[in-house]
Amino acid sequence: MASPSQVETNNIPVYAAAPLPPGWTEHRAPTGQFYYYHAASGESTYVRPSIQIIPANSDHSSNNSNGNTTQSNKVADKKASTSKRKEKPKIKEPIPETDWMKVTTTEGNVFYTNLETKVSSWTVPDEIKAQVQCYEEQEFRKKEELKRVEEEQARIKAEEVKRAHEAEQKRLIELEVQKVRAEVEAEAVLRGLKRKTEDQSHLATTSSVQPQASTSSVSHIDVGTTLDERKTKSAKLELKDEDQDEEWQRQIAEEMALEASEESNTTNATLIGNSSTLGAPGPAPASGLSPEELKAMFKAMLLEKDINPMAPWDNELPKFVMDSRYLAVSSMKERRDLFDEFCKEKIRQQRAAKVAALKVDPPQAYRSLLIEFVTSTRMLWEDFKTKHKKDARFRNFGRDDREREKAFKGWLKELGEQKRQQLIRSEEQFLKLLEEKVDTADEWEDVKEKIKNEPRYLGISSNSMKESLWKKWREQKTGS
């Protein structure tokens, strides 16, 4: 028997009160010290025995041949000893209003021990079932509240990050808009300087040809005629020069835009003073695309950004000024020209659509309006009416709103049936996909990873519906 000095005599730790293994009994020596006795083996000890946790594969090892039995038992005993050494109390939770404590071990096992009587049980004792249930409910509510607080903090943090990102984007857009406006103003100033230079040159030419007071009346008439001819020729030359100057001004504007993009802090006066020293326009962006492809991408960008064709350039500029397709067109004048061209095309399309709507049968036109804009069965009549009451297709149909609303609700029913049929087809395709690609032994996480890029998988938007269909399919296949 082990010496009493080898164990604690007072304040027995909670983990020492764990249930005894089968065959062991607890006794108290005359000195008051607890000791433990095994009737079958006759062994006694002051050290409280604990249950040996034998690995699941030890049973398999015990079924080997007789020559390996001893070795297998040794391995099992070694593993059990290792588990015995490792398992210790991890969490101790006093049960309120009782002398009991709930103990969770490092292996996840739970037992209950009475601190006064030292009685332990792997199950909840009947005398404290109500208190344990109340305690666990309180703990659950605390965890839920903590989880809610953490989620709220995460949401607030995400909103702060989002606001900061939006503020930064707004700041960058404002800077870019200011830079673009500076380029446009610089171009306008250049045009003004060019026009002023031409006017001064024209005045100097006309002032150098003055009629002499001593000339005869015939000479005076000749001189007047000569002046008229010169003015006519000068006007013709100006018209010719304007055509040539447009190209020159376009090149200057492009050069100014490139210079402004490189030196955003340069003032307009500095840009004007250095305009004569600028070189040829810079090369096109290294995108590998032709000018026509860049123009097409620019117009596609405008279409995506929902540009108002009736709004001025400055108002719509913040919508797309940071888009790479906008920056790919290096010339500011070309950007403006493409924008104006896009707006004109869109206005023509809108007018053509209105004219075509007037020519179409009113019920057919109204149905086309419903098909185009009512794509959800959740849309309300008042919302639809408010948004489209000025549309000719809306106004020209029916005698009043009651007739229009009736047709609207009829379309909602038809749309719902279409969606239902589409869902049925999608489910059938999904089940066919499971038949072709999935094994019944696979778990749902493995199934998702295997077919996540399949169109028939993506045809159903609800993840819970996909999982439900998979479960039903597997149950039918396995018969369970």
VENRAKA-V551770 format. One record per run of one state. SS is the DSSP state (H for helix, E for strand, - for the rest). FROM is the first residue (numbers start at 1). LEN is the number of residues. Records with the same first field share a line. If there is no record, write none. Layout:
SS=FROM-LEN  FROM-LEN
//
This chain:
-=1-3  7-7  18-6  29-5  39-4  46-12  63-3  87-2  95-5  106-4  115-5  122-4  208-9  263-5  274-1  278-13  305-8  321-3  329-3  360-2  374-7  389-3  396-5  438-6  452-3  459-4  479-2
H=4-3  14-4  58-5  66-21  126-82  217-46  268-6  275-3  291-14  313-8  324-5  332-28  362-12  381-8  392-4  401-37  444-8  455-4  463-16
E=24-5  34-5  43-3  89-6  100-6  110-5  120-2
//
